């Protein structure tokens, strides 16, 4: 571990990955897709699968989600 309490590259080569903004955004988007998968599966009465949920979410919700997300990021960056 480094002095900051974060894992160092020597002890955890994936730490750069996990701490990157891009990876955090990926995890947030994945969480939304999994939530959408649950919702679609509940409606259908069976597991619709990740791929179907992913495609449906991209077509119907991703653009709006990205817009909201970008506003949230801008707000965070303007209020450090």
Residue pairs with C-beta under 8 A, 6 or more apart in sequence:
1 7
1 8
1 11
2 8
6 15
6 19
7 15
8 15
9 15
9 16
17 23
25 69
28 69
29 62
29 65
32 57
32 61
32 65
33 50
33 53
33 54
33 57
34 50
34 53
36 53
36 56
36 57
36 61
37 48
37 49
37 50
37 52
37 53
37 54
40 48
40 52
40 53
40 56
41 47
41 48
41 53
